[in-house]
Amino acid sequence: MRVYREQILHCDTIKLPQIFDLVVNTPSVRFWVSEERAAIVIANMMRGDKLLKMRNTKREMFFEIYKRAMKLRQEYPEMSVYELAFHVVRQPAPKFYLTAGSAKVIVHKIKKKWYEERKRKQRYLF
């Protein structure tokens, strides 16, 4: 939501499809996946899984996580897969690894929840 608002502020004219494209390609403070899920996928990739049944954006994210985990493993071979995943997913990510459509749905759900909460609170004021 923060990135969405920042992108809106930087635009002269607001064209939502372009805004959501910018949002999903903005660097993120971390990889938005749990450490547990990342560890499971890394372990599967270590056994040769190419993630062919996964959506492109998610596959791209896991390949980036895997690449970083293998680099970290070279430095710290004693680390478990879970420890590798824990360290990697908390690193900055180059983008959000979402489609623009997914970002749109997420932003609209957050906005709807905010407006419903605001409406509920106003009822108690009167």
C-alpha positions, 0 to 999 in steps of 0.5 A: 500500500505504501508503494502504491501511494508513493507511485500515485504521488509521483504521477502527473496523471493517474493511470491505474494499470501503469501504477500497478505495473510500477508497484510490482516492479519496485524493490521490496524490503524483503521477499514476501513468502514465509521462511517455512515455504521458502525452505520447502521450495529450496529443498525441492529445488536442491533435489532437482525440481524445476517448479514447472507447475508454478506461476511465472512470477512465483517461480522467478521469485523462488529461483532468486531465493534459491540462487541467494541460498546457494551462494550463502551456503558456500560461505556457511556450509553448516547452515540448514536449509531452514536457516538459509531460507530464514536469512534469504527471505529477509533480504531486500527483494528486487521486486514484489513478484506479483502480477499487476492484477494481483497488486490491484486486488490486494490494494482494493481489498486493503482500501475496502477494509479501511473504508468499512472500518471507518464507516463502522467507527462513524456509527459509534460517534453518533 
